[in-house]
Structure formats: structure tokens, C-alpha cells
Amino acid sequence: MRQDQIARLQDLAEQVGEVFLEESDPQTWNGAGLPLADMDKDQRGGRYFDKKNAIQTGTLLARILDLRDRFAGPSHPKTAESVADSEAEIKKFEGQAKELLRAVKSRAARAG
């Protein structure tokens, strides 16, 4: 993905993020401040629609951010701690791979 497309995804994420923040605010939903028992059928239906719409906007935002991160990488810089964690994880998996190879060679030697 080109840098200009990644930048456009970031802009889109910010715009959709603003909409999500507005839509997910319970004070803006139908029947805000009313107990469920005091709402009529239309208010309950409207409230359900408001929540469902906010969920869909949040899902869209998550997918936009995932797509952006997939091509641009995480937006936060690596810290010394995250690098150390990555190196420890790499060493762990290298060790497991060596053990697996050793076991395969051992079985091959016994079979041959």
C-alpha cells in the first residue's frame, strides 16, 4: 500500500473515530435517562438501533485501524522493553526449534 493511501486511512480512522465516540455515548441514545420499564416500544427500538449502529461504527473503525497497521506497522515507537521482550520470545522459539530438530535427528538415527 502506498504512503498516501496509508495517510488517507489514518485520516479516515480519525473521522470514523469521532463518529464512534458520538454514537457510543449513552446520553445520546433514544430514551436516555429513562428506565427501560418506562420506555415505549418505539423508544426501545430506537435505543436498540442506536446501540447496534455504534457497534457497527466501532467495528468499521477497528477494521480501518487493522488495515492501516497491517501496511504501516504500529503507530507507537518500539521501546527498549518491547525490543527485549521480542528478543526473549525469539530465543524461546529458537530453543524450541533446536529441541525439535534434535528430537527428529535422534529418531532418524534410531530408525536408520
MARKE-198894 format. One line per field, with one value per atom (N, C-alpha, C): chain; atom name; x, y, z. Coordinates in steps of 0.1 Angstrom, whole numbers, plus 5000, padded with zeros to 4 digits. Each point is the difference from the previous one (the first is absolute). Example, Ala and Ser with C-alpha at 12.3 -4.5 7.8 and 13.67 -1.06 7.14 Angstrom:
residues 2
kette <- A_A_A_A_A_A
atom <- N_CA_C_N_CA_C
xx <- 5132_4991_5009_4996_5009_4992
yy <- 4943_5012_5012_5011_5011_5011
zz <- 5078_5000_5000_4993_5000_5008
END
This chain:
residues 112
kette <- A_A_A_A_A_A_A_A_A_A_A_A_A_A_A_A_A_A_A_A_A_A_A_A_A_A_A_A_A_A_A_A_A_A_A_A_A_A_A_A_A_A_A_A_A_A_A_A_A_A_A_A_A_A_A_A_A_A_A_A_A_A_A_A_A_A_A_A_A_A_A_A_A_A_A_A_A_A_A_A_A_A_A_A_A_A_A_A_A_A_A_A_A_A_A_A_A_A_A_A_A_A_A_A_A_A_A_A_A_A_A_A_A_A_A_A_A_A_A_A_A_A_A_A_A_A_A_A_A_A_A_A_A_A_A_A_A_A_A_A_A_A_A_A_A_A_A_A_A_A_A_A_A_A_A_A_A_A_A_A_A_A_A_A_A_A_A_A_A_A_A_A_A_A_A_A_A_A_A_A_A_A_A_A_A_A_A_A_A_A_A_A_A_A_A_A_A_A_A_A_A_A_A_A_A_A_A_A_A_A_A_A_A_A_A_A_A_A_A_A_A_A_A_A_A_A_A_A_A_A_A_A_A_A_A_A_A_A_A_A_A_A_A_A_A_A_A_A_A_A_A_A_A_A_A_A_A_A_A_A_A_A_A_A_A_A_A_A_A_A_A_A_A_A_A_A_A_A_A_A_A_A_A_A_A_A_A_A_A_A_A_A_A_A_A_A_A_A_A_A_A_A_A_A_A_A_A_A_A_A_A_A_A_A_A_A_A_A_A_A_A_A_A_A_A_A_A_A_A_A_A_A_A_A_A_A
atom <- N_CA_C_N_CA_C_N_CA_C_N_CA_C_N_CA_C_N_CA_C_N_CA_C_N_CA_C_N_CA_C_N_CA_C_N_CA_C_N_CA_C_N_CA_C_N_CA_C_N_CA_C_N_CA_C_N_CA_C_N_CA_C_N_CA_C_N_CA_C_N_CA_C_N_CA_C_N_CA_C_N_CA_C_N_CA_C_N_CA_C_N_CA_C_N_CA_C_N_CA_C_N_CA_C_N_CA_C_N_CA_C_N_CA_C_N_CA_C_N_CA_C_N_CA_C_N_CA_C_N_CA_C_N_CA_C_N_CA_C_N_CA_C_N_CA_C_N_CA_C_N_CA_C_N_CA_C_N_CA_C_N_CA_C_N_CA_C_N_CA_C_N_CA_C_N_CA_C_N_CA_C_N_CA_C_N_CA_C_N_CA_C_N_CA_C_N_CA_C_N_CA_C_N_CA_C_N_CA_C_N_CA_C_N_CA_C_N_CA_C_N_CA_C_N_CA_C_N_CA_C_N_CA_C_N_CA_C_N_CA_C_N_CA_C_N_CA_C_N_CA_C_N_CA_C_N_CA_C_N_CA_C_N_CA_C_N_CA_C_N_CA_C_N_CA_C_N_CA_C_N_CA_C_N_CA_C_N_CA_C_N_CA_C_N_CA_C_N_CA_C_N_CA_C_N_CA_C_N_CA_C_N_CA_C_N_CA_C_N_CA_C_N_CA_C_N_CA_C_N_CA_C_N_CA_C_N_CA_C_N_CA_C_N_CA_C_N_CA_C_N_CA_C_N_CA_C_N_CA_C_N_CA_C_N_CA_C_N_CA_C_N_CA_C_N_CA_C_N_CA_C_N_CA_C_N_CA_C_N_CA_C
xx <- 5008_4992_5009_4996_5008_4999_5010_4999_4988_4997_4988_4987_4999_4988_5000_5012_5001_4996_5004_4997_4985_4994_4985_4993_5005_4994_5001_5011_5001_4990_4998_4990_4986_4997_4987_4998_5010_4999_4997_5006_4997_4985_4996_4986_4990_5002_4991_5001_5012_5001_4992_4999_4992_4985_4996_4986_4997_5010_4998_4998_5009_4999_4986_4995_4986_4989_5001_4989_5001_5011_5001_4997_4997_4997_4985_4998_4986_4991_5006_4991_4993_5005_4994_4990_4999_4991_4986_4991_4985_4997_4992_4996_5010_5011_5010_4995_5004_4996_4987_4993_4988_5003_4993_5002_4993_5005_4995_4985_4995_4986_4991_5006_4992_5000_5008_5001_4989_4995_4990_5007_4992_5006_5009_4996_5008_5014_4999_5013_5009_4995_5008_5006_4992_5005_5011_4998_5009_5013_4999_5012_5008_4993_5006_5008_4993_5007_5012_4999_5011_5012_4998_5011_5006_4991_5004_5009_4995_5008_5013_5001_5013_5010_4994_5008_5006_4992_5004_5010_4999_5010_5013_4999_5012_5007_4993_5005_5007_4994_5006_5013_5000_5012_5011_4997_5010_5006_4992_5005_5008_4997_5008_5014_5000_5012_5009_4993_5007_5007_4993_5005_5012_4998_5011_5012_4998_5012_5006_4992_5006_5010_4998_5009_5009_4997_5009_5007_4996_5005_4994_5002_4995_5004_4991_5004_5009_5002_5008_5015_5009_5014_5004_5010_5004_5008_4997_5008_5010_5009_5011_4994_4989_4993_4993_4994_4993_5010_5012_5010_5006_5002_5005_4990_4987_4990_5000_5001_5001_5012_5011_5012_4999_4994_4998_4990_4990_4991_5007_5008_5007_5009_5008_5009_4992_4988_4992_4996_4995_4996_5012_5012_5012_5003_5000_5002_4991_4987_4990_5003_5004_5004_5012_5010_5012_4996_4992_4995_4993_4991_4993_5009_5010_5009_5009_5004_5007_4992_4987_4991_4998_4999_4998_5013_5011_5013_5002_4996_5001_4992_4987_4991_5005_5005_5006_5011_5009_5012_4996_4990_4995_4993_4993_4992_5010_5011_5009_5010
yy <- 4988_5012_5012_5010_5012_5009_5008_5009_5010_5005_5009_4992_4988_4992_4997_4998_4997_5013_5012_5012_5003_4996_5001_4991_4988_4991_5006_5007_5006_5012_5008_5010_4995_4989_4994_4994_4994_4994_5011_5012_5011_5005_5001_5004_4990_4987_4990_4999_5002_5000_5010_5012_5011_4996_4994_4995_4990_4990_4990_5005_5010_5006_5006_5007_5006_4989_4990_4990_4991_4998_4991_5006_5013_5007_4997_4993_4996_5012_5012_5011_5005_4995_5005_4989_4989_4989_5004_4994_5001_4996_5008_4996_5002_5008_5003_5005_4994_5004_4994_4992_4994_4985_4995_4986_4992_4988_4992_4998_4998_4997_5012_5012_5012_5004_4993_5002_4993_5007_4994_4992_4993_4991_5007_5012_5008_5004_5004_5004_4989_4988_4988_4996_5001_4996_5010_5013_5010_4999_4996_4998_4988_4989_4989_5003_5008_5005_5008_5009_5009_4992_4989_4992_4992_4994_4992_5008_5012_5009_5004_5002_5004_4988_4988_4987_4999_5003_4998_5011_5012_5010_4997_4994_4995_4989_4991_4989_5006_5009_5007_5006_5008_5006_4990_4989_4990_4994_4998_4994_5011_5012_5011_5000_5000_5000_4988_4988_4988_5000_5005_5001_5010_5012_5009_4994_4993_4995_4988_4993_4989_5005_5012_5005_5010_5007_5010_4996_4989_4996_5008_4996_5007_5015_5009_5014_5004_4991_5004_4995_5007_4996_4989_4992_4988_5006_4994_5004_4989_5003_4991_4987_5002_4989_4991_5006_4992_4992_5007_4993_4988_5002_4990_4988_5003_4990_4992_5007_4994_4990_5005_4992_4988_5001_4989_4989_5005_4991_4993_5007_4994_4989_5003_4990_4988_5002_4989_4991_5006_4992_4994_5006_4994_4988_5001_4988_4989_5003_4989_4994_5008_4995_4991_5003_4992_4987_5000_4988_4991_5006_4992_4993_5008_4995_4988_5002_4990_4987_5002_4988_4993_5008_4994_4992_5006_4994_4987_5000_4989_4988_5003_4990_4995_5008_4996_4991_5003_4991_4987_4999_4988_4991_5007_4993_4995_5007_4996_4991
zz <- 5000_5000_5000_4992_4999_5013_5002_5012_5000_4988_4999_5004_4997_5004_5015_5005_5015_5007_4995_5006_4999_4989_4998_5010_5002_5010_5014_5003_5013_5002_4989_5000_5002_4993_5001_5014_5005_5014_5010_4998_5010_4998_4988_4997_5006_4997_5005_5015_5005_5015_5007_4994_5005_5000_4989_4999_5010_5002_5009_5014_5004_5013_5003_4989_5002_5001_4991_4999_5013_5006_5011_5013_5000_5013_5003_5011_5004_5003_5002_5003_4987_4988_4988_4994_5007_4995_5003_4992_5003_5014_5007_5013_5011_4996_5010_5013_5011_5013_5005_4991_5004_5004_5010_5003_4988_4998_4989_5001_5012_5002_4997_5000_4996_4985_4993_4985_4993_4989_4992_4989_4992_4990_4990_4996_4990_5007_5012_5007_5002_5003_5002_4986_4990_4987_4995_5003_4996_5008_5013_5008_4995_4996_4995_4987_4991_4988_5003_5010_5003_5004_5009_5004_4989_4992_4989_4990_4997_4991_5006_5013_5006_4999_5002_4999_4986_4990_4986_4997_5005_4998_5006_5012_5007_4993_4994_4992_4988_4993_4989_5003_5012_5004_5003_5007_5002_4988_4990_4987_4992_5001_4994_5007_5013_5007_4998_4999_4997_4986_4991_4986_5000_5007_5000_5007_5011_5007_4992_4993_4992_4990_4994_4990_5005_5011_5005_5013_5006_5013_5011_5012_5012_5000_5005_5000_5011_5010_5011_4998_5004_4998_5009_4997_5008_5012_5011_5012_5003_5008_5004_5006_5008_5006_4990_4990_4990_4991_4997_4993_5008_5013_5008_5001_5001_5000_4987_4989_4987_4999_5004_5000_5009_5011_5009_4994_4993_4993_4989_4992_4989_5005_5011_5006_5005_5005_5005_4988_4989_4989_4993_5000_4994_5008_5013_5009_4997_4999_4997_4986_4991_4986_5001_5008_5001_5007_5010_5007_4990_4992_4990_4990_4995_4991_5006_5012_5007_5002_5003_5001_4987_4989_4987_4996_5002_4996_5009_5012_5009_4995_4996_4995_4987_4991_4987_5002_5010_5002_5006_5008_5006_4989_4991_4989_4990_4997_4989_5004
END
